[in-house]
Amino acid sequence: MIFVSGANGQFGRAVIKSILAAGQAGSLAVGTRNVDSDFARELAAQGVSVRHADFGDPASMRGALQGIAKALFIPTYDTNDVRLRQNTTALEAARAAGVRHVVYPSFLNAESPQVEHSRLVHLPTEQAIRASGLGFTILRHALYADVLIGDLEETLATGVLTRAGGEARCAYVARADLGISAAQVLMRDEPSGRTYSETMERTYSMGEIAALMSEVFGKPVRYQAVAAADWPYYVNKKWGMPLELSMSMVGTMLAIEAGEFDRVTADYREITGRPARTMREFLESVRDGSA
Ligand SMILES: NC(=O)c1ccc[n+]([C@@H]2O[C@H](COP(=O)([O-])OP(=O)(O)OC[C@H]3O[C@@H](n4cnc5c(N)ncnc54)[C@H](OP(=O)(O)O)[C@@H]3O)[C@@H](O)[C@H]2O)c1
C-alpha cells in the first residue's frame, strides 16, 4: 500500500488526484490532521484509507504508516526548525512501521547555501533519508509555476507583474505536473537511491513570463522588479505572509538573481515519459480553467 501525507494540502491533492485517475484508490492510504474535511470524506467514499497523521505526534505517524510499503512525506509550511523535526519524526515512524521506501519532495539545487529552506530543511532531510537505511526517491522540485499566478487577477488588472529575482532566468514547473510524477514514482516499482530534479525543459526570465501572460490573457503585462531585500516586506504587506516566513525567502531571491536556478533537466520526462508542460501551456491551462 502507498501513503501520501498532507492529504488536504495543494500538493497532496495533486498527487492523490493522479493516483485516483490511475484507478489505484484501493492501494492508497492518506494521512491528514483533518479526517473530517469534505475532501477526506470524498476519498474515504472512494475506497481510500484515510488516516489521522500529525508530524507533531509520533504515535499518530506510526499508526498511520501500518501496512505501508512506500510513503510520500510532504513538508509543511511551519518554521524551518519545526519542519526539519517533523521530517525526522516521519522518517523514524517509517522505520518503526516497516515502510520500505520513502519519497521526499525537496527543492532544486538543494545544496545552495543561500536558500534558507534548503539549507535548514531539505538538505538535512535528504541526508537523514540517505543515512536511514530505507529505500528512497528524492524529487527536487523547481519553483512552482503556480507562484506566478497567486495574484493573477491583480496582475491582469494593473498590467504589472511584481516579483523579485531581477532579470535572471529561472527554472519552473507546474504543481499539477509534479503531482503526476510523484504519483508515478509511488505507484511503480521504483529503484532506491534516485534523485530527480524536476523542471520545465527551458528556463524563463520575468520579462519573458510577463510577455507570455500578455499573449495568453490578451492584456498588456510588464514586469516590475522588487529588490530581494524588500521582497519579505512586499509579500507581508500585500499578501499577509508572516514576516518570519517571508524573511526566509530573501536568500532564495538572491540565489535566483545570481542565476543559480537557470538550469533544466529532462528528469520529469524520464519519470513520466513526456516533458513537463511549458510556461505557455501552464498559463493557457490557467486561462482555460484546467490548470
Ligand atoms: N517548489 C516550490 O516552489 C514550492 C512552492 C510552494 C511549496 N512548496 C513545497 O510544497 C510543500 C507543500 O506545499 P502546498 O502548497 O501543498 O502546501 P499546503 O497547501 O499548505 O499544504 C500543506 C499540508 O501539510 C499538511 N500539514 C501541515 N501541518 C502538518 C502536520 N503537523 N502534520 C502532518 N501534516 C501537516 C497539511 O495537510 P492536512 O491539512 O491534510 O493535515 C497541509 O494541508 C511546502 O511545504 C513546500 O515544501 C514548494
The ligand as an ORCA input file, in Angstrom:
! r2SCAN-3c Opt
* xyz 0 1
  N       8.951     24.374     -5.224
  C       8.195     25.401     -4.863
  O       8.179     26.479     -5.463
  C       7.250     25.269     -3.735
  C       6.253     26.215     -3.556
  C       5.367     26.036     -2.502
  C       5.503     24.924     -1.696
  N       6.491     24.019     -1.893
  C       6.632     22.833     -1.041
  O       5.460     22.067     -1.044
  C       5.033     21.855      0.296
  C       3.528     21.768      0.314
  O       3.008     22.875     -0.349
  P       1.460     23.042     -0.549
  O       1.270     24.201     -1.450
  O       0.818     21.754     -0.886
  O       1.054     23.477      0.935
  P      -0.335     23.451      1.649
  O      -1.450     23.509      0.674
  O      -0.282     24.488      2.722
  O      -0.365     22.013      2.312
  C       0.457     21.656      3.363
  C      -0.194     20.487      4.066
  O       0.714     19.994      5.048
  C      -0.045     19.266      5.983
  N       0.432     19.547      7.342
  C       0.561     20.751      7.953
  N       0.990     20.571      9.228
  C       1.095     19.223      9.398
  C       1.472     18.410     10.487
  N       1.802     18.906     11.692
  N       1.488     17.071     10.309
  C       1.147     16.498      9.111
  N       0.771     17.226      8.039
  C       0.749     18.568      8.199
  C      -1.491     19.744      5.891
  O      -2.304     18.673      5.432
  P      -3.627     18.269      6.280
  O      -4.409     19.549      6.386
  O      -4.278     17.256      5.416
  O      -3.167     17.743      7.603
  C      -1.416     20.879      4.885
  O      -2.570     20.969      4.126
  C       5.644     23.035      1.069
  O       5.897     22.820      2.391
  C       6.948     23.241      0.341
  O       7.946     22.389      0.874
  C       7.356     24.166     -2.909
*
